[in-house]
């Protein structure tokens, strides 16, 4: 106020207020580009969200096998490892109590519209929301107790992990001599065709980083699913890490017959031939674009 008009006048000399102490972090940390955030902050953000796992159990009239498998899933170990998980039954339109048993034990049931194990798997894969995925046969032959070990082995360098029966142990009566020889020959045939070694191409226990699984161009409809997974990984140069597992006797009547082995071998051969024909088709399309369609010789 103006002292001449009777207002007050400050006594002494006015000094500037000191600046507030500097904060240990920016006042507005997200003003800049998101890519500029420090790596440590990204790790802390990732740690706040626990990784998630989907366990897929394809089944067709497997009420006793599904019950045994679901009761053996190591839930406490998965939770102790910081994994949230969900079990999905991929049902091939069962006519027994398979769906009722799975629902009672906490699984979410997905009933496929098509027919066959491969068809059910391909139909469900786009619906997966979890970070990791485990594929496990529901007949009691594969060890659910190994799920944490397979998931733990997943990484950017190993986005696909296979549970190998032929590198592990086989229980008494779990696999006949002809079946063992057939699995061995199919695995060597697949390794030769795709120039990629694999010890057990027909194993029914796999683990995936879900995003890499969704990138596969799977075409299998039936029991050739596992061979199709291997072929796609080999063609896309996705490494497969193998972990030995134990294989036990099946719960219930067997469904695989000898002719399925020939179908799997034919599916592998067809996949390889189609992949070899791909570049040729692309070259023809390129040349026809500039020089017109190729003429047949007379």
C-alpha positions as semicolon CSV with decimal commas, in nm:
position;residue;x (nm);y (nm);z (nm)
1;X;0,000;0,000;0,000
2;X;0,100;0,362;-0,050
3;X;0,240;0,517;0,273
4;X;0,131;0,865;0,157
5;X;-0,232;0,755;0,181
6;X;-0,197;0,635;0,536
7;X;-0,116;0,277;0,458
8;X;0,136;0,060;0,635
9;X;0,502;0,046;0,539
10;X;0,711;-0,266;0,581
11;X;0,996;-0,235;0,824
12;X;1,341;-0,358;0,739
13;X;1,459;-0,508;0,409
14;X;1,251;-0,771;0,228
15;X;1,440;-1,085;0,127
16;X;1,356;-1,345;-0,132
17;X;1,203;-1,667;-0,003
18;X;1,441;-1,966;-0,036
19;X;1,366;-2,219;-0,311
20;X;1,207;-2,548;-0,197
21;X;1,446;-2,840;-0,175
22;X;1,478;-3,050;-0,493
23;X;1,256;-3,356;-0,513
24;X;1,417;-3,697;-0,559
25;X;1,198;-3,761;-0,868
26;X;1,047;-3,546;-1,143
27;X;0,728;-3,359;-1,056
28;X;0,558;-3,494;-1,369
29;X;0,739;-3,816;-1,458
30;X;0,512;-3,903;-1,753
31;X;0,530;-3,575;-1,940
32;X;0,803;-3,699;-2,175
33;X;0,787;-3,992;-2,416
34;X;0,704;-4,326;-2,258
35;X;1,017;-4,480;-2,412
36;X;1,228;-4,244;-2,202
37;X;1,125;-4,412;-1,875
38;X;1,419;-4,578;-1,700
39;X;1,453;-4,954;-1,730
40;X;1,434;-4,999;-1,353
41;X;1,093;-4,829;-1,346
42;X;0,966;-5,065;-1,618
43;X;1,083;-5,363;-1,409
44;X;0,902;-5,230;-1,104
45;X;0,584;-5,185;-1,307
46;X;0,612;-5,540;-1,444
47;X;0,663;-5,678;-1,095
48;X;0,335;-5,524;-0,981
49;X;0,146;-5,749;-1,225
50;X;0,201;-6,121;-1,158
51;X;0,251;-6,341;-1,466
52;X;-0,046;-6,554;-1,565
53;X;-0,071;-6,910;-1,697
54;X;-0,336;-7,099;-1,890
55;X;-0,340;-7,480;-1,863
56;X;-0,518;-7,640;-2,159
57;X;-0,660;-7,991;-2,125
58;X;-0,800;-8,131;-2,452
59;X;-1,047;-8,409;-2,372
60;X;-1,308;-8,636;-2,524
61;X;-1,486;-8,869;-2,281
62;X;-1,202;-8,852;-2,027
63;X;-1,394;-8,805;-1,699
64;X;-1,158;-9,024;-1,492
65;X;-0,842;-8,890;-1,656
66;X;-0,949;-8,527;-1,620
67;X;-1,024;-8,579;-1,251
68;X;-0,684;-8,736;-1,184
69;X;-0,494;-8,472;-1,381
70;X;-0,669;-8,175;-1,222
71;X;-0,615;-8,308;-0,871
72;X;-0,242;-8,342;-0,944
73;X;-0,190;-7,987;-1,071
74;X;0,055;-7,831;-0,817
75;X;-0,155;-7,527;-0,731
76;X;0,042;-7,432;-0,420
77;X;0,373;-7,447;-0,609
78;X;0,240;-7,229;-0,890
79;X;0,109;-6,972;-0,643
80;X;0,434;-6,980;-0,448
81;X;0,615;-6,903;-0,774
82;X;0,395;-6,595;-0,818
83;X;0,183;-6,737;-1,101
84;X;-0,188;-6,678;-1,135
85;X;-0,337;-6,957;-1,344
86;X;-0,656;-7,088;-1,496
87;X;-0,741;-7,438;-1,619
88;X;-0,938;-7,470;-1,942
89;X;-1,099;-7,793;-2,056
90;X;-1,108;-7,808;-2,437
91;X;-1,396;-8,050;-2,473
92;X;-1,459;-8,240;-2,794
93;X;-1,831;-8,269;-2,718
94;X;-1,799;-8,550;-2,465
95;X;-2,096;-8,774;-2,390
96;X;-1,986;-8,879;-2,039
97;X;-1,932;-8,667;-1,722
98;X;-1,608;-8,504;-1,843
99;X;-1,746;-8,149;-1,844
100;X;-1,924;-8,192;-1,508
101;X;-1,609;-8,327;-1,340
102;X;-1,391;-8,049;-1,482
103;X;-1,635;-7,778;-1,374
104;X;-1,661;-7,921;-1,022
105;X;-1,281;-7,911;-0,988
106;X;-1,259;-7,548;-1,100
107;X;-1,189;-7,563;-1,475
108;X;-1,349;-7,338;-1,733
109;X;-1,508;-7,547;-2,007
110;X;-1,475;-7,465;-2,376
111;X;-1,678;-7,684;-2,611
112;X;-1,534;-7,688;-2,961
113;X;-1,747;-7,640;-3,269
114;X;-1,538;-7,863;-3,496
115;X;-1,400;-8,212;-3,445
116;X;-1,058;-8,332;-3,342
117;X;-0,789;-8,237;-3,090
118;X;-0,605;-8,005;-3,328
119;X;-0,925;-7,827;-3,426
120;X;-1,016;-7,762;-3,060
121;X;-0,669;-7,626;-2,985
122;X;-0,662;-7,395;-3,288
123;X;-1,010;-7,268;-3,209
124;X;-0,916;-7,178;-2,851
125;X;-0,567;-7,028;-2,900
126;X;-0,692;-6,681;-3,012
127;X;-0,893;-6,660;-2,687
128;X;-0,587;-6,702;-2,462
129;X;-0,521;-6,393;-2,247
130;X;-0,257;-6,534;-2,013
131;X;0,118;-6,474;-2,053
132;X;0,213;-6,843;-2,067
133;X;0,033;-7,153;-2,191
134;X;0,073;-7,522;-2,108
135;X;-0,078;-7,794;-2,328
136;X;-0,133;-8,119;-2,139
137;X;-0,313;-8,439;-2,238
138;X;-0,593;-8,524;-1,995
139;X;-0,548;-8,903;-1,987
140;X;-0,310;-8,913;-1,690
141;X;-0,001;-9,013;-1,888
142;X;0,185;-8,682;-1,844
143;X;0,298;-8,540;-1,507
144;X;0,114;-8,218;-1,406
145;X;0,375;-8,183;-1,130
146;X;0,625;-8,079;-1,401
147;X;0,422;-7,774;-1,505
148;X;0,617;-7,527;-1,284
149;X;0,950;-7,654;-1,418
150;X;0,840;-7,621;-1,781
151;X;0,702;-7,269;-1,725
152;X;1,016;-7,165;-1,536
153;X;1,225;-7,264;-1,838
154;X;1,033;-7,028;-2,070
155;X;1,216;-6,713;-2,179
156;X;1,282;-6,496;-2,482
157;X;1,555;-6,742;-2,584
158;X;1,334;-7,047;-2,514
159;X;0,974;-6,948;-2,598
160;X;0,868;-7,313;-2,647
161;X;0,944;-7,597;-2,404
162;X;0,873;-7,966;-2,473
163;X;0,832;-8,242;-2,216
164;X;1,018;-8,534;-2,373
165;X;0,909;-8,887;-2,283
166;X;1,187;-9,051;-2,481
167;X;1,454;-8,855;-2,294
168;X;1,286;-8,922;-1,961
169;X;1,140;-9,241;-1,816
170;X;0,849;-9,459;-1,925
171;X;0,641;-9,644;-1,669
172;X;0,574;-10,015;-1,694
173;X;0,299;-10,083;-1,947
174;X;0,271;-9,714;-2,041
175;X;0,405;-9,759;-2,396
176;X;0,424;-10,077;-2,598
177;X;0,731;-10,177;-2,797
178;X;0,573;-10,093;-3,137
179;X;0,453;-9,756;-3,004
180;X;0,801;-9,676;-2,875
181;X;0,960;-9,761;-3,208
182;X;0,692;-9,565;-3,392
183;X;0,748;-9,254;-3,180
184;X;1,124;-9,283;-3,228
185;X;1,094;-9,320;-3,607
186;X;0,847;-9,031;-3,635
187;X;1,079;-8,806;-3,434
188;X;1,378;-8,894;-3,653
189;X;1,169;-8,846;-3,966
190;X;1,058;-8,500;-3,845
191;X;1,416;-8,408;-3,751
192;X;1,535;-8,505;-4,100
193;X;1,253;-8,329;-4,286
194;X;1,292;-7,996;-4,109
195;X;1,666;-8,016;-4,033
196;X;1,578;-7,953;-3,668
197;X;1,651;-8,213;-3,401
198;X;1,364;-8,326;-3,177
199;X;1,351;-8,633;-2,955
200;X;0,974;-8,674;-2,907
201;X;0,764;-8,505;-3,176
202;X;0,438;-8,662;-3,053
203;X;0,468;-8,559;-2,689
204;X;0,143;-8,427;-2,541
205;X;0,308;-8,186;-2,294
206;X;0,423;-7,844;-2,415
207;X;0,473;-7,496;-2,268
208;X;0,467;-7,170;-2,462
209;X;0,508;-6,798;-2,433
210;X;0,152;-6,722;-2,542
211;X;0,241;-6,452;-2,795
212;X;0,474;-6,689;-2,977
213;X;0,211;-6,962;-2,974
214;X;-0,038;-6,727;-3,137
215;X;0,212;-6,650;-3,413
216;X;0,214;-7,012;-3,535
217;X;0,017;-7,093;-3,849
218;X;-0,126;-7,420;-3,722
219;X;-0,339;-7,632;-3,956
220;X;-0,380;-7,964;-3,771
221;X;-0,726;-8,100;-3,697
222;X;-0,655;-8,427;-3,516
223;X;-0,375;-8,609;-3,336
224;X;-0,117;-8,452;-3,567
225;X;-0,138;-8,134;-3,353
226;X;0,197;-8,181;-3,178
227;X;0,376;-8,258;-3,504
228;X;0,219;-7,944;-3,652
229;X;0,347;-7,736;-3,359
230;X;0,698;-7,871;-3,411
231;X;0,687;-7,808;-3,788
232;X;0,573;-7,448;-3,741
233;X;0,846;-7,380;-3,486
234;X;1,109;-7,531;-3,716
235;X;0,991;-7,331;-4,018
236;X;0,987;-7,008;-3,816
237;X;1,318;-7,092;-3,645
238;X;1,163;-7,078;-3,299
239;X;1,388;-7,278;-3,065
240;X;1,239;-7,568;-2,867
241;X;1,391;-7,652;-2,530
242;X;1,344;-8,016;-2,423
243;X;1,301;-8,128;-2,061
244;X;1,286;-8,500;-1,971
245;X;0,957;-8,613;-1,813
246;X;0,802;-8,937;-1,689
247;X;0,533;-9,109;-1,896
248;X;0,277;-9,328;-1,716
249;X;0,004;-9,574;-1,805
250;X;-0,308;-9,422;-1,956
251;X;-0,630;-9,388;-1,754
252;X;-0,904;-9,544;-1,968
253;X;-0,903;-9,709;-2,306
254;X;-0,639;-9,602;-2,564
255;X;-0,760;-9,400;-2,863
256;X;-0,454;-9,392;-3,084
257;X;-0,418;-9,660;-3,350
258;X;-0,127;-9,757;-3,574
259;X;-0,278;-9,573;-3,870
260;X;-0,248;-9,243;-3,677
261;X;0,130;-9,275;-3,703
262;X;0,109;-9,285;-4,081
263;X;-0,127;-8,986;-4,079
264;X;0,119;-8,788;-3,866
265;X;0,408;-8,878;-4,099
266;X;0,201;-8,773;-4,401
267;X;0,103;-8,445;-4,230
268;X;0,471;-8,368;-4,162
269;X;0,565;-8,442;-4,523
270;X;0,281;-8,231;-4,658
271;X;0,376;-7,939;-4,433
272;X;0,737;-7,958;-4,550
273;X;0,648;-7,975;-4,920
274;X;0,411;-7,681;-4,891
275;X;0,675;-7,472;-4,716
276;X;0,923;-7,554;-4,994
277;X;0,674;-7,453;-5,262
278;X;0,609;-7,116;-5,101
279;X;0,913;-6,925;-5,238
280;X;0,850;-7,065;-5,590
281;X;0,496;-6,929;-5,590
282;X;0,624;-6,590;-5,473
283;X;0,886;-6,581;-5,751
284;X;0,626;-6,660;-6,017
285;X;0,402;-6,384;-5,886
286;X;0,693;-6,138;-5,901
287;X;0,787;-6,220;-6,261
288;X;0,425;-6,226;-6,383
289;X;0,375;-5,880;-6,237
290;X;0,643;-5,732;-6,464
291;X;0,642;-5,960;-6,767
292;X;0,291;-6,102;-6,769
293;X;0,181;-6,458;-6,693
294;X;0,406;-6,741;-6,801
295;X;0,311;-6,902;-7,132
296;X;0,290;-7,274;-7,172
297;X;0,533;-7,422;-7,421
298;X;0,376;-7,581;-7,730
